[in-house]
Amino acid sequence: MMRQLPEGSRYAAIMSAPMDDDEATPLPEPDPEALDLYNRRFWTQDRRLAAMQLNALRDLTLVTGNWPKDKQPKFPVIGPAEWRGETPAKKAAPVTNNDVLKALGWNGVNSFG
């Protein structure tokens, strides 16, 4: 049923659901590949643009603020995992056609001449 809701409504439905005592138990560690997939689905183009705008405002606030030396507030970066500095799960590099041809002994574009 949650799959059929529009994108913004899913978050609102999940957050407004009543919390039971069962949810107080610790959750298992999430799958890194699933987190990467959820991250790509959540950060659509309009959300990325809004996050870029908020990050620019954060940068301007830090630069133009009258802060005591080394006492700047720490504002978090908003956006996808790669913007926040989180490293996504490492995946094996995909095998390309060039990798296959190099493994078969092909040296480049002009090797047939």
SVG drawing of the C-alpha trace seen along z (x, -y; Angstrom):
<svg xmlns="http://www.w3.org/2000/svg" viewBox="-2 -40 51 53">
<polyline fill="none" stroke="black" stroke-width="0.4" points="0.0,0.0 2.9,-2.4 4.3,-1.8 1.3,-3.4 1.6,-6.7 3.2,-9.7 6.8,-10.3 6.3,-13.1 3.4,-11.3 5.4,-8.2 7.6,-10.1 4.6,-11.9 2.8,-8.6 5.7,-6.9 6.4,-9.7 2.8,-10.1 2.3,-6.4 1.8,-5.6 4.9,-4.3 4.4,-1.0 6.5,0.5 7.8,3.0 9.6,0.2 11.7,-0.5 13.7,2.7 17.0,2.1 16.9,2.5 19.3,4.8 22.1,3.2 20.8,2.1 22.1,3.5 24.5,1.0 23.2,1.7 19.7,1.0 20.7,-2.3 22.4,-3.3 19.3,-2.5 17.1,-4.4 19.5,-7.4 19.3,-7.5 15.5,-7.3 15.0,-9.9 17.3,-12.6 15.4,-13.5 16.3,-16.6 14.1,-19.0 15.4,-17.9 19.0,-18.1 18.3,-21.7 16.8,-22.6 19.7,-21.0 22.2,-22.9 20.3,-26.1 20.4,-25.3 24.1,-24.4 24.9,-27.7 23.1,-29.6 25.0,-27.6 28.3,-28.5 27.4,-32.1 26.4,-32.2 29.7,-30.6 31.8,-33.0 30.0,-36.2 29.2,-35.6 30.9,-37.5 32.1,-34.5 34.8,-34.4 38.0,-32.8 37.6,-29.1 34.1,-29.2 32.0,-28.8 28.8,-26.8 28.8,-23.4 26.0,-23.2 25.6,-19.8 25.8,-19.5 22.4,-18.5 22.2,-16.2 23.0,-12.8 25.6,-10.6 28.5,-11.6 27.8,-15.3 27.9,-14.5 31.2,-12.7 29.8,-9.3 31.3,-6.6 28.8,-4.3 29.4,-0.6 32.2,0.4 31.0,2.4 33.1,4.4 33.9,2.3 31.7,3.2 33.5,5.1 33.5,3.0 34.0,4.0 37.5,2.5 38.4,4.7 37.4,7.8 39.2,6.8 42.4,6.0 42.2,9.4 42.1,10.9 45.2,9.0 43.8,6.0 46.1,3.0 43.9,0.1 42.2,-1.5 45.0,-1.4 46.1,2.2 44.5,3.6 46.7,1.6"/>
</svg>
